[in-house]
Amino acid sequence: MLLLHTRMSSLKQKTFNNIAFNAVTKVVAVAFQGVASIILTRTLLPSDYGIVGFAMIFVNFLSQFNDLGFSSAVVQKKDLDDRALYTGFTFRFGLAIFLYIIAAVGSGVSGLFIENEAVANVIKVSALSFLVYSFSFIPSALLKRDLDYKKISIANICQTITSSVVSVGLALAGFKYWSIVLASLCASTVMVVTLNLMRPKKIRVLVDAPVARDLFKFGGSVSLSGLIVFAILNADNFIIGAAAGETMLGYYVVAFNWGSMICVALGTVVNSVLFPTFSRMQDAARIKASYLKVLEYVAFVGMLVNVTLLLVSRDFLIAVLGHGTEKWIPALKALWILCFYGIARFSLEPIGSVIMATGRVNLLLKANIIAAIIELSLLYPAVRFFGLEGVAVVVTVAYISQYLIFFPSLRMDIGLHYGEFFLALKPAMLSALVVAGIVLALQPYMPADTMTSLAIKLSICTTLYCLTYGIFSKWKLAREVRVLILNMRPVRADTQG
């Protein structure tokens, strides 16, 4: 019993340590990406974002077949040997070559949907990332199995810094949309090289048919689920680009990127750690307790950022992204709606790690299919009759629909009740309502559309939110984080099992 308690405490601490490493990485990433995004948004045109955004629909679609879930299968596998590792790599590399050929040959198809030849050229260059990323398969899988997110974090920091510096440099030099494309390719290369230096492992080509079938049995459902998620996350861009052109798509891309930025960041920081950690637990009660605790942490950060962005959105688009102009104001209403999408997404995404860890990947598939049906059936009428705002509403509603599938199963699998879920979110939700009410009441008395008004609102939102959250939660979260920080230390290998 003592040994079990020690192992549980050790795994909890190591999970926190890994999340902390990821958090530091993401803080650095957000700082670099934020500055780079502001400079790029001021320098580039909406059409530049539209060209890259539309091209990436095709590249990202092909990328859904670049792994076939083998990476997740290798991480989840209880006993991993070289046969499974090298079989996974061999299939990953072979798929990368095949998909690049498809992208290069089929890039001209984009001309059927959007009248801009630049899109095809961007597809050909961006697809080189398939080949580059295939060499991250082995070190990434091994580091995740080791729960060594410190090294993964270092590689991600290198990637972020490279992307930010190169993109800004190229944009200021007049490379237009190519500044985003080339910077992304350079950053991917740097990240892959760093991972292989951090976790060196000899590369071998090997195909073991029984092992491949075993990996695909798990990875196939994950891959299919990922394909449907891709459809959910990219159908809006495709419909807007095809129906309204690259300029309107550019407005939507900026609104979506900022509205979903914090949920993507939290996904990188937290969710990437949860799946391998929950897979190690294999105990419903422990998984449930850990999930609810993580949800509290995620809600605290996510609600603060999204509600604050909602309240300062106009000042942000004019003073920061527009450099004092109304260049990006057409994206304002869509941004308002997508702030709520961001809240729904960061609240839901940790559930995916629970479901995958319990082996219920078919449930992910079912939920994603329902969300895809809702979104794909409503997107075109939405953009035709209601514009960007209609698309934003459809995307948000489709994503929220997944709650209806997940919760009944989670109640059965790990004993999660609706009340427990909302109790974890309660302090963040109440704090957000208090902040929104006070800031909206003070709005007529504040300066507008300037860096001064933005700074004032940011200060008020942050201060009020933290104070009210502390009061509503009786500072429980702050005490817990303090203890975990004080206990941060390397965890002995013999206590990790």
C-alpha positions in Angstrom: 0.0 0.0 0.0 2.8 2.4 0.9 4.6 1.6 -2.4 1.3 2.2 -4.3 0.9 5.6 -2.6 4.5 6.5 -3.3 4.0 5.6 -7.0 0.8 7.6 -7.2 2.4 10.7 -5.6 5.5 10.3 -7.8 3.4 10.1 -11.0 1.3 13.1 -9.9 4.4 15.1 -9.3 6.0 14.0 -12.5 2.8 14.9 -14.4 3.0 18.4 -12.8 6.6 18.7 -13.7 5.9 17.8 -17.3 3.0 20.3 -17.5 5.3 22.9 -15.9 8.0 22.2 -18.6 5.3 22.5 -21.3 3.9 25.7 -19.7 7.3 27.4 -19.7 7.7 26.3 -23.3 4.3 27.7 -24.2 4.9 31.0 -22.4 8.1 31.5 -24.5 6.2 30.3 -27.6 3.3 32.7 -27.0 5.6 35.6 -26.4 7.5 34.9 -29.6 4.4 34.0 -31.6 2.5 36.9 -30.3 5.1 39.5 -31.3 5.6 37.7 -34.6 1.9 37.5 -35.3 1.4 41.2 -34.5 4.2 42.2 -36.9 3.0 39.9 -39.6 -0.6 41.0 -39.3 0.6 44.6 -39.6 2.9 43.9 -42.5 0.9 41.3 -44.6 -2.5 41.7 -46.3 -5.6 39.7 -45.5 -5.1 38.0 -49.0 -1.7 36.7 -47.9 -3.3 35.0 -44.9 -6.0 33.7 -47.2 -3.5 32.2 -49.7 -1.6 30.3 -46.9 -4.8 29.4 -45.1 -6.4 27.8 -48.2 -3.2 26.0 -49.2 -2.9 24.5 -45.8 -6.3 23.0 -46.0 -4.9 20.6 -48.7 -1.6 20.1 -46.9 -3.3 19.4 -43.6 -5.7 17.1 -45.2 -2.9 14.9 -46.6 -1.1 15.1 -43.2 -4.0 13.2 -41.7 -2.7 10.1 -43.5 0.9 10.8 -42.6 0.9 8.7 -39.5 -2.3 6.5 -39.4 -2.2 6.6 -35.6 1.0 4.7 -35.3 2.6 7.3 -33.0 -0.3 7.0 -30.6 -0.2 3.2 -30.8 3.5 3.2 -30.0 3.0 5.5 -27.0 0.1 3.5 -25.7 1.7 0.1 -26.2 2.5 -1.5 -22.8 5.7 -3.2 -24.0 7.6 -1.6 -26.8 10.5 -3.3 -28.6 12.6 -2.3 -31.6 10.4 -4.2 -34.0 7.4 -2.1 -33.2 9.3 1.1 -33.1 11.1 0.6 -36.5 8.0 -0.8 -38.1 6.1 2.4 -37.1 8.9 4.5 -38.5 9.1 2.6 -41.7 5.4 3.1 -42.4 5.6 6.8 -41.4 8.5 7.5 -43.8 6.9 5.6 -46.6 3.7 7.5 -46.2 5.6 10.8 -46.1 7.2 10.1 -49.5 3.8 9.0 -51.0 1.9 12.0 -49.7 4.5 14.4 -50.9 4.2 13.0 -54.4 0.4 13.3 -54.2 0.7 16.9 -53.0 3.2 17.9 -55.7 1.2 16.3 -58.5 -2.3 17.3 -57.3 -1.6 20.8 -56.1 -3.2 22.2 -59.3 -6.6 21.0 -58.1 -6.7 24.0 -55.8 -7.4 26.1 -58.9 -10.8 24.6 -59.1 -11.8 26.2 -55.8 -9.9 29.5 -55.7 -8.6 31.5 -58.5 -5.1 32.2 -57.3 -2.1 30.3 -58.8 0.0 31.1 -55.7 -2.0 28.5 -53.7 -0.6 25.6 -55.7 3.0 26.7 -55.2 2.5 27.0 -51.5 1.1 23.5 -51.4 4.2 22.1 -53.1 6.6 23.8 -50.7 4.6 23.2 -47.5 4.3 19.5 -48.3 8.0 19.0 -47.7 7.1 19.0 -44.0 5.8 15.5 -44.5 9.4 14.2 -45.1 10.9 16.4 -42.4 8.4 15.3 -39.7 8.8 11.6 -40.4 12.2 11.7 -38.7 10.7 12.9 -35.5 8.7 9.7 -35.1 11.3 7.7 -33.1 12.7 10.3 -30.7 9.2 11.8 -30.1 7.6 8.4 -29.3 10.5 7.4 -26.9 10.4 10.7 -25.1 6.7 10.6 -24.6 6.9 7.0 -23.3 9.6 8.2 -20.9 7.4 11.1 -19.9 10.4 13.3 -20.6 8.6 16.4 -21.7 11.5 18.6 -20.7 13.4 17.6 -23.8 10.3 17.8 -25.9 9.8 21.3 -24.6 13.3 22.4 -25.5 12.7 21.2 -29.1 9.4 23.1 -29.2 11.1 26.2 -28.0 13.7 26.0 -30.7 10.9 25.5 -33.3 9.0 28.5 -32.1 11.9 30.8 -32.0 13.0 29.8 -35.4 9.5 30.2 -36.9 9.0 33.7 -35.3 12.4 35.1 -36.2 12.5 33.8 -39.8 8.9 34.7 -40.6 9.3 38.3 -39.3 12.6 38.7 -41.1 11.2 37.4 -44.4 8.0 39.5 -44.1 10.0 42.7 -43.5 12.1 41.8 -46.5 9.0 41.7 -48.7 8.5 37.9 -49.1 4.7 38.4 -48.4 2.9 35.0 -47.9 6.2 33.1 -48.4 7.4 34.4 -45.1 4.9 32.2 -43.3 5.5 29.1 -45.5 9.3 29.1 -45.5 9.5 30.0 -41.8 7.3 27.0 -40.9 9.5 24.6 -43.0 12.7 25.9 -41.4 11.2 25.7 -37.9 10.1 22.1 -38.5 13.6 21.1 -39.6 15.1 22.7 -36.5 12.6 20.9 -34.2 13.3 17.5 -35.7 17.1 17.9 -35.5 16.8 19.0 -31.9 14.6 16.0 -31.0 17.1 13.5 -32.5 20.0 15.2 -30.7 18.0 15.0 -27.4 17.0 11.3 -27.8 19.4 9.7 -30.3 18.4 6.3 -31.7 19.7 4.5 -34.7 17.3 4.7 -37.6 16.4 1.4 -39.3 13.9 0.3 -41.9 11.9 -2.7 -40.8 8.5 -4.2 -41.6 7.0 -6.8 -39.2 3.5 -7.6 -40.5 2.0 -8.9 -37.2 3.4 -5.9 -35.4 2.0 -3.5 -38.1 -1.4 -5.1 -37.8 -1.3 -4.6 -34.0 -0.3 -1.0 -34.3 -2.9 -0.3 -36.9 -5.6 -1.9 -34.9 -5.3 0.9 -32.3 -4.0 3.6 -34.6 -6.6 3.1 -37.3 -9.5 4.4 -35.2 -7.3 7.3 -33.9 -6.3 8.2 -37.4 -9.9 8.1 -38.7 -11.0 10.2 -35.8 -8.2 12.7 -36.6 -9.4 12.8 -40.2 -12.8 13.8 -39.1 -11.4 16.4 -36.6 -9.5 17.8 -39.6 -12.7 18.1 -41.5 -14.3 19.9 -38.5 -11.4 22.3 -38.1 -10.8 23.1 -41.8 -14.2 22.9 -43.5 -14.9 26.5 -42.5 -11.7 27.7 -44.1 -12.5 25.8 -47.3 -16.1 27.0 -47.6 -15.1 30.7 -46.9 -12.2 30.6 -49.3 -14.3 28.9 -52.1 -17.4 31.0 -51.6 -16.1 34.4 -50.5 -12.4 34.5 -51.7 -9.0 34.8 -50.0 -9.5 38.3 -48.5 -12.6 37.2 -46.4 -10.8 34.0 -45.5 -7.9 36.1 -44.3 -10.2 38.0 -41.9 -11.6 34.7 -40.6 -8.2 33.1 -40.2 -7.1 36.0 -38.0 -10.3 35.8 -35.9 -10.1 32.0 -35.5 -6.3 32.0 -34.7 -6.7 34.5 -31.9 -10.0 33.1 -30.6 -8.6 29.6 -30.4 -5.0 30.5 -29.5 -5.3 29.8 -25.8 -7.1 26.4 -26.2 -4.4 25.4 -28.7 -1.8 26.5 -26.2 -3.4 24.6 -23.4 -3.6 21.6 -25.6 0.1 21.7 -26.2 0.9 22.3 -22.5 -1.6 19.9 -20.8 -3.3 17.5 -23.2 -0.1 16.1 -24.7 1.0 15.1 -21.2 -2.3 13.6 -20.1 -2.6 10.8 -22.6 0.6 9.0 -21.7 0.0 9.8 -18.1 -3.5 8.4 -18.0 -2.3 5.4 -19.9 0.1 4.7 -17.1 -2.6 4.9 -14.5 -5.1 2.4 -15.9 -7.4 3.1 -12.9 -10.8 4.8 -13.3 -10.9 6.6 -10.0 -7.3 8.0 -10.4 -8.0 9.1 -14.0 -11.2 10.8 -12.9 -9.6 12.7 -10.0 -6.6 13.7 -12.1 -8.9 14.8 -15.0 -11.0 17.1 -12.7 -8.0 18.6 -11.2 -6.5 19.4 -14.6 -9.8 20.8 -15.7 -9.7 23.3 -12.8 -6.2 24.5 -13.9 -7.1 24.7 -17.5 -10.3 26.6 -16.8 -8.5 29.1 -14.6 -6.1 30.1 -17.4 -8.4 29.6 -20.4 -11.4 31.5 -19.0 -9.2 34.4 -18.1 -7.6 34.8 -21.5 -10.7 34.2 -23.6 -13.0 36.5 -21.6 -10.3 39.2 -21.6 -9.9 38.9 -25.3 -13.6 39.2 -25.8 -13.8 42.4 -23.7 -10.8 44.1 -25.4 -11.3 42.7 -28.9 -12.0 46.0 -30.7 -9.1 47.8 -29.0 -6.9 44.8 -29.9 -7.8 44.7 -33.6 -7.4 48.5 -34.1 -4.5 49.4 -31.8 -2.4 46.2 -32.0 -3.2 44.3 -35.2 -4.4 47.3 -37.3 -1.6 49.7 -36.1 -4.2 52.3 -35.4 -6.4 51.6 -38.4 -9.6 49.6 -38.9 -7.8 47.2 -41.3 -9.0 44.1 -39.3 -12.4 45.3 -38.1 -14.3 43.1 -40.5 -13.1 40.2 -38.2 -14.5 41.7 -35.0 -17.9 40.0 -34.7 -16.5 36.6 -35.7 -13.8 37.0 -33.1 -16.4 37.7 -30.4 -18.1 34.4 -31.2 -14.9 32.4 -31.5 -13.9 33.5 -28.0 -16.8 31.4 -26.8 -15.7 28.6 -29.2 -12.3 28.8 -27.4 -13.9 28.4 -24.0 -15.9 25.3 -25.2 -12.8 23.8 -26.8 -10.4 24.1 -23.8 -13.1 22.7 -21.5 -13.7 19.7 -23.7 -10.3 18.7 -25.1 -8.9 17.0 -21.9 -11.7 14.5 -22.2 -10.0 13.1 -25.4 -7.0 12.1 -23.3 -9.3 10.2 -20.9 -11.1 8.4 -23.7 -7.9 7.4 -25.5 -6.3 6.2 -22.3 -9.3 3.9 -21.5 -9.1 2.5 -25.1 -12.5 3.9 -26.2 -11.2 5.5 -29.4 -14.5 4.5 -31.1 -16.2 7.0 -28.9 -14.0 9.7 -30.2 -14.9 8.7 -33.7 -18.6 8.7 -33.0 -18.5 12.2 -31.4 -16.4 13.6 -34.2 -18.7 12.2 -36.9 -21.7 13.9 -35.3 -19.9 17.2 -35.0 -18.7 16.9 -38.7 -22.3 16.2 -39.9 -23.6 19.3 -38.1 -20.8 21.5 -39.3 -20.6 20.4 -42.9 -24.4 20.5 -43.4 -24.7 24.1 -42.1 -21.5 25.8 -43.2 -22.4 26.8 -46.8 -25.8 28.3 -45.9 -24.1 30.1 -43.0 -21.5 31.8 -45.1 -24.0 32.7 -47.9 -26.6 34.2 -45.6 -24.8 35.3 -42.5 -21.1 35.8 -43.5 -18.2 35.1 -41.2 -20.4 35.4 -38.1 -22.7 32.6 -39.3 -19.7 30.4 -39.9 -18.3 31.1 -36.4 -21.7 30.2 -34.8 -21.9 26.9 -36.7 -18.3 25.9 -35.8 -19.0 26.6 -32.1 -22.3 24.7 -32.0 -20.8 21.7 -33.9 -18.0 21.5 -31.4 -20.2 21.8 -28.3 -22.4 18.9 -29.7 -19.6 16.5 -28.8 -20.5 16.9 -25.1 -23.7 15.0 -25.7 -21.7 11.9 -26.8 -18.8 12.0 -24.3 -20.6 12.5 -20.9 -22.9 9.5 -20.8 -19.9 7.2 -21.6 -17.6 9.0 -19.1 -20.2 8.5 -16.4 -20.1 4.8 -17.1 -16.4 4.4 -17.6 -14.9 6.6 -14.8 -17.9 7.6 -12.8 -17.8 11.3 -14.0 -21.1 13.2 -13.1 -22.2 16.4 -14.7 -22.2 18.1 -11.3 -18.5 17.3 -10.8 -17.6 18.7 -14.2 -19.4 22.0 -13.6 -18.0 22.2 -10.1 -14.5 22.2 -11.5 -15.5 25.0 -13.9 -17.6 27.0 -11.4 -14.9 29.4 -9.9 -13.7 30.3 -13.4 -17.2 30.8 -14.8 -18.3 33.0 -11.8 -15.1 35.0 -12.0 -15.5 35.6 -15.7 -19.1 36.8 -15.2 -18.0 39.3 -12.5 -15.2 40.6 -14.7 -17.4 41.0 -17.7 -20.1 42.8 -15.8 -17.7 45.3 -14.2 -15.7 46.0 -17.4 -18.9 46.5 -19.5 -20.3 48.9 -16.9 -17.1 50.9 -17.0 -16.8 50.9 -20.8 -18.5 54.3 -21.4 -15.9 56.0 -19.1 -12.8 54.5 -20.7 -10.8 55.6 -23.7 -11.4 53.6 -26.8 -9.4 52.0 -29.6 -6.0 52.9 -28.3 -3.1 51.2 -26.6 -4.0 53.0 -23.4 -7.5 51.7 -23.3 -6.2 48.2 -24.1 -3.7 48.4 -21.3 -6.3 49.6 -18.8 -8.8 46.9 -19.7 -6.1 44.2 -19.5 -5.1 45.3 -16.1 -8.7 45.5 -14.8 -9.6 42.1 -16.2 -6.5 40.3 -14.9 -6.7 41.8 -11.4 -10.4 41.3 -10.9 -10.4 37.8 -12.3 -7.6 36.6 -10.1 -9.1 38.2 -7.0 -12.6 36.9 -7.6 -11.3 33.4 -8.5 -9.3 33.3 -5.3 -12.3 34.3 -3.2 -14.7 31.8 -4.9 -12.2 28.9 -4.6 -10.9 30.0 -1.2 -7.4 30.1 -2.7 -7.4 26.3 -2.9 -5.8 26.2 -6.4 -3.0 28.7 -5.4 -2.1 26.5 -2.4 -2.0 23.3 -4.4 0.2 24.9 -7.1 2.5 26.3 -4.4 3.0 22.8 -2.9 3.7 21.2 -6.3 6.2 23.9 -7.2 8.0 23.5 -3.9 8.2 19.8 -4.5 9.5 20.0 -8.1 12.4 17.7 -8.4 13.6 14.8 -10.6 11.5 11.7 -9.9 13.4 8.5 -9.4 12.9 5.9 -12.1 12.0 3.1 -9.7 8.9 5.0 -8.5 7.4 5.8 -11.9 5.7 2.6 -12.7 
